[in-house]
Structures are given as C-alpha cells and as structure tokens.
Amino acid sequence: MRIRQLTAASTVAAATLLLSACGGGPLEGKTGPEVADAAADALEKADSVHMAGEIEQDGEMSSVDIHLQGEDATGTLSFGDIELQLLTVDGVSHLQAAPEFWASFGMPESIAANFDGRWVLVPEDVAGDFSEFSLAGMVDQLRNPESEVKDEVRSEEVDGEDVVVVEQEDGSELTVRDDDPSYPVSIRNDGDSAGTIEFSRFGEKEDISAPEDPIDLTEMMGGS
C-alpha cells in the first residue's frame, strides 16, 4: 500500500513538472505592441539599466556605453573620433570632452584649453537632445517607436534564454526576454541609423553624483 501511494504521488509530481515545462512563457500569445509594452513596463520597474552598442550614422560609427538610473545617467558617447562623457543628475546633464571638441564650435583654443578635464553644464535649450539617454527616454522609445510595430512576433533563443522578437515596419527589431520580468535584450536598427544596442544590469545601482563647480556656458556668454 505504501509503495502504491508513493508511486501515485511521484506520478502526480512528474505530471506537474511536465505540464509546467510544456507551458509557454509570460509573452505567449501577445502581439508585437503588447510585447514592447511589457518590455517597457519591466524596464520602468527595474529603474536602472546599462545600454551599450554601436550605430552607423551618415557613414560614421557612433557608440554608446551608458548606465541609466532613474533621472540619472553616466557613461560615454562617441561620434567618430569624438568622445564625450555624459553625466546626468536629477535630470540635469553635463558633458566633459577634450578642448578640441569645444574649439570645433568656433571657441578660441586659448579658452577651450580651460575646458580640459572640466564638466560643462548642458544649456536648457539643447538639453532635450540628451533626453533619449535617460531611463524615461528609453521607456518611451519602447512604447512609441518611430516605425510601426508589427503584430506578428517570433520565438527564438539567445544565449540559452527564450526570447520573443518584435519587428517594426522599417525592419528594426526588439528582442525581449520571455520570462518574468520581460526585460528588453536588444534593439537592432535598420535604415539610416543601423546598429545594435544591448541591455544588461537591470536594477543595479551606481553612485552617481553631480560634478563640483561645472562650467556654465550660458553664464559665461552673458546669458540669463
């Protein structure tokens, strides 16, 4: 009798495991827009992410290697042979670059030399250009991409992990982890800005603080 009970219990347990293994992930049956929304929700709840990759623009390679955290961000942006350090704290952005970068905008070299190793406060009238390098900006891009998201999706495996790939009308693709949370894995762009951005370190925190004594270009030029 004891053997029969044990066998029955084992059979139930095995069947439960089998059914569980055969079940789909949390994204099963979702359309492309729904998968993109799920990725945006997961990223928003994580409140931080690291994004890195390269994009080709006008025949020139650009790269990004930035940690986004709430309203803060820290990392590097490269445009051809120009490298910028970006630091955003409480939504206020600062840049640090070699004197040659500032001189390229017509600033006298003698003045540009004073910018070496210094953080520069990004003026309010151009601060919007850096809004995409923020957690909120990335979440918005997932929810409202430039190209329409197709309903049909496909399932794949990346590094042993089940994922769902969402395609846009312009050929760009969003890859999302088919698990809970449904974090975005990567974005591959087609068209004028071809390249791939990968996401990692969800929920990890870095010590990001405002720079001391940044240069205020608006104040320097006599603005208000």
Secondary structure by P-SEA (a helix, b strand, c coil): caaaaaaaaaaaaaaaaaaaaacccccccccaaaaaaaaaaaaaaacccccccccccccbbbbbbbbbcccbbbbbbbcccbbbbbbbcccbbbbbbcaaaaaaacccaaaaaaaccbbbccccccccccccccaaaaaaaaacccbbbbcbbbbbbcccbbbbbbbccccbbbbbbccccccccbbbbcccccbbbbbccccccccccccccccccccccccc
